[in-house]
Structure formats: C-alpha cells, structure tokens
Amino acid sequence: MKKIRVKQIRSKINRPQDQKRTLEALGLRKLNQVVEHDATPTIVGMVNKVKHLVSVEEA
C-alpha cells in the first residue's frame, strides 16, 4: 500500500471543531509535525477535509 506523509502547516486556532478533531485523528497535534499513514480511502478523505491546513507528499 502507498504511504503518504502529512505535515501540519497552518494552525488549528479559529477552525471549526470538526476540523480540529480531524487533525487530532490524523495524529497532528503541533504545527510542523509530520505523520506517515497508509493511503487508504479513509485517510485520504480526512486529509481532503483539512487540505488547507496540511501539506501531503508520497513517502
């Protein structure tokens, strides 16, 4: 399975609660933190929901 690296590049301050929860579910708790996930449809959907707060690259 393909892997993706997700990095939080923008703050979650003043964002809706569902976007904050999505970031936490992805494992992103701090700015500039990087996590690696399998590119499953669930993870890709979560990334698309907060795509304005994160950057994504293939690992």
C-alpha positions in Angstrom: 0.0 0.0 0.0 1.2 3.5 -0.7 2.3 5.7 2.2 1.7 9.4 2.5 3.4 12.0 4.7 1.1 14.6 6.2 2.6 17.8 7.7 0.5 20.4 9.6 1.5 23.8 8.1 -1.3 26.0 9.4 -2.7 26.5 12.9 -6.0 24.9 14.0 -6.9 28.0 16.1 -10.2 29.6 15.0 -11.2 26.5 13.0 -14.4 24.5 13.3 -14.4 21.8 15.9 -14.7 19.0 13.2 -11.5 20.2 11.6 -9.7 20.2 14.9 -10.9 16.6 15.6 -9.8 15.5 12.1 -6.3 16.9 12.7 -6.1 15.0 16.0 -7.4 11.8 14.4 -4.6 12.1 11.9 -2.2 12.3 14.8 -1.3 16.0 14.2 -1.1 17.9 17.5 1.6 20.6 16.8 2.5 22.9 14.0 5.1 21.4 11.6 4.5 17.9 12.9 4.8 15.1 10.3 3.0 11.8 10.4 3.0 8.9 8.0 -0.1 6.9 7.1 -1.2 4.4 4.5 -3.1 6.0 1.7 -6.4 4.3 2.5 -9.7 5.9 1.3 -10.5 6.9 4.9 -7.2 8.7 5.5 -7.3 10.4 2.1 -10.8 11.7 2.9 -9.6 13.0 6.2 -6.7 14.8 4.5 -9.0 16.3 1.9 -11.2 17.7 4.7 -8.3 19.7 6.1 -6.2 20.1 3.0 -5.9 23.9 3.6 -4.1 23.2 6.9 -1.7 20.4 5.8 0.7 19.5 3.1 0.9 16.0 1.7 3.6 14.1 -0.1 4.2 10.5 -1.1 6.6 8.6 1.1 
